[in-house]
Amino acid sequence: MDKTYRDAQDSRPQDVGKRNLGNSVGPENLNSLDENHTESAMTTASSNLLNLGSQGYLAELFPMAAYAVRAPDGVITWFNSRAAELWGRVPVVGDTDERFCGAYKLYHSDGSHMAHCDTPVALALETGISVHEEEVVIERPDGSRVVVSVHIDPIRDKDGAMVGVVNFFHDIDERKQAERTTGLLAAIVGSSDDAIISKNLDGVITSWNKSAERLFGYTAEEAIGQRIMLIVPADRQHEEAMILERLRRGERVEHFETVRVRKDGTKLDIALTISPIKDAAGHVVGASKVARDVTERKRVERAVTEQARLLDLSFDAIFVRDPADRITYWNNGARQLYGYTSEEALGRVSHELLRTKFPEALERITERLNRDRRWTGELIHKSKDGSQIVVASRWALDQGDHGNAKSILETNSDITQQKESEKALRESEERFRAIVETTPECVKLVAADGTLLHMNSPGLVMIGADCAERVVGKSVYDLIAPEHRDRFRVFNEKVCCGEKGTLEFDIVGLEGTRRRMETHGAPLRDQSGTLVQLAVTRDITGRKEVERARREAEISARLLEVQDEERRRIARELHDGVGQLVAAMSMNVSRIVREKSKLSPDAARCAEENSDLINQVSKDIRTMSYLLHPPLLDELGLPSALRWCIEGFAERSNIAASIELPADLPRLPRDHELCLFRIAQECLTNIHRHSGSSTALVRLWRTPREIKMEVSDAGRGFNQEIQSKIASGESAGVGLRGMQERVKQIGGTLGVSSNGKGASVLVVLPLNEVAVSSNKNITHNSEDESE
């Protein structure tokens, strides 16, 4: 206590202790007042405290802190040492600045500040109402705090007027701490994931938390009061007797693993920690049991054991290494792959044992492993016999609680053969790519929806694209001629469904060029497993033109053949039909002419004229018949037929036509003779109709492998336009086209030249000795003989 308090104590009158403080409570029983006294006793005891004045020594008789204040200003009139101890200071009695309470600072129980004028004492002075069991927080000058419970009663005089109040207060810090501790323990027990059970020494359950309910299936109402054997299997009940005996000796049972049974009959693997519970005298009165379900842990342990056995069955090399990279586990797959036994491998640095070649610096790999706890890559190892092995390596880092590396699990799969296969495949793909890029055909990949996935360089050229970006990724249907798109779409969908096929269609390039294409499509799975169309497409525009020309040539040849046959038929009909009729008429007219003396002069003259006309008709029919199909061509060959044709032409046209023939020209194949004869006929006809020439010359000569014929005149010749058309193979008139078709059928050539002073047609036909000799023994039917 400080000096102020001692001075206050020394000023007390020495005889006050003999005075009666009230009718019912005197100094002799004030010493018995504590926090357990009733409110009425406190009220009676406090009724005379205000009269103590300076008799403060009586205050020391109280075990509780107490002080009194006068009404109405609340000035402190006395206090005991317990009050000063709780305040942490000694106020000055009677000081008007020391009002309502001697504490340094006050706070409500919720921690908010409390002014002295708002204290329960001030409220009691104002209202005259007692205040009991209210909590106030006192802060001492040194900053420490204490929680007190106040009991405040008015002090009245004999007339009932309130002359002050007395406040009995006591420290409840320990009780509050005990309450908090008890509440905390209860919260911990209630929220614990472990089952916490209390029992007495008779094995009767006295407490049962929520986790125990979840673990064993019994509610607290069902378990409390039951014997602990409720959850102990029959074959484990001997353990309980052993546990109780150890508890009676005050021993603690830790990490005791056993089996317990749930309400539904299922058994659990649990780990027990059992502690004795002692009373105030230190005697063991019961036990607290903490049960943790280790069923999953046991299952994991069994699984780990099983997995360790299974690891030896793995074809992969699996080993574990510590932070120093020393091998601590080596499975059978590692032994088979590398050739080292477990005894040879354990304790060795893995990278040194296997002479590892890393894809990058080991420090960078380690950094990535520590960061991601995983690393995958390809490594090159060497086995015990020195052979090189390529492996796909997977590292997994096992870290401790503080993030430190505990061990590294490394799993290696042998991919040596795979890498060799990949290399071979890559080389094959490169060769295939080179073939695809150099093949003259278009090679492309088309998705089921028509998207163009790839096209090689020749294909890009075919469609007029200068780069793949112009068409790849776009619809291939845009390149198909409109009339062929539906057919191509159906074809593409069938191929992408697994069928093979061939299709002809037209494309229209980016520059509008139209081409005829032939594609061969087959299904192909891409990297995602989706079927697409692999197509090889070639430009058949030229082939189609050749086929069309061949068909036209075949048609032309057939037309020429039909034409020759029709000429033969007409010639035969003229000769055998009309010619015979005319011959008969000639015979009849001749008879009439012989008897013309019997006719009148006019009739005789008409008969003679008719005879001449019939002779002329007969001659014309015979000439026409010969021109349509000269029998001399079949009988005597080309020279005789040409001489007869040219002589008749000269006679009919008044054009000096001549012929030059080799003396030893043999018989030619019938097709050759007919071709040359018809061309000579056509040329002579054109000379007569168009050239204006007065002469014509037909020359025929032979080389070892060719027969040649030239027909020339001295007329006006061909203009340049017609010559250009003939040179380019275009049609320049029906006559010239017919001659070209005849020559083409035999494989020869036909040329036309003109220098402004005439024209010349040169025909060259291929010839071989077999064809010539085979034509020397030609036989003719009777019809040809009669002609």
Buried (B, 14 or more C-beta within 10 A) or exposed (E): EEEBBEEBBEEBEEEBEEBEBBEEBBBEBBEEBEBEBEEEBBBBBBBBBBBBBBBBBBBEBBBBBBBBBBBEEBBBBBBBBBBBBBBBBBBBBBEEEBBBBBBBBBBEEEEEEBEBEEBBBBBBBEEEEBBEEBBBBBBBEEEEBBBBBBBBBBBBEEEEEBBBBBBBBBBBEEEBEEEEEEEEEEEEBEEBEBBBBBBBBEBBBBBBBBBBBEBBBBEEEBBBEBBBEBBBBEEBEEBBEEBBEBBEEEBEBEEBEBBBBEBEEEEBBBBBBBBBBEEEEEEBEBBBBBBBBBBEEBEEEEEEEEEEEEBEEBEBBBBBBEEEBBBEBBBBBBBEBBBBEBEBBBEBEBBEBBEBEBEEEEEEBBEBBEEEBEBEBBBBBBBBEEEEBBBBBBBBBEEEEEEEBEBBBBBBBBBBEEBEEEEEEEEEEEEEEEEBEEBEBBBBBBBBEBBBBBBBBBBBBBBBBEEBEBBBEEBBBEBBBEEBBEBBBEBBBBBBEEEEBEBEBBBBBBEEEEBBBBBBBEBBEEEEEEBBBBBBBBBBBEEBEEEEEEEEBEEBBEEBEEEBEEBBEBBBEBBBEBBEEBEEBBEEBEEBBEEBEEBEEEEBEBBBEBBEEBBEBBEEBBBBBBBBBBBBBBBBBBBBBBBBBBEBBBEEBEBEBEBEBEEEBBBBBBBBBBBBBBBBBBBBBBBBEBBEBBBBBBBBEBEEEBBBBBBBBBBBBBEEEBBEBBEEEEEBEEBBBBBBBBBBBBEBBBBBBBEEEBBBBBBBBEBEEEBBEEBEEBEEEEEBEEB
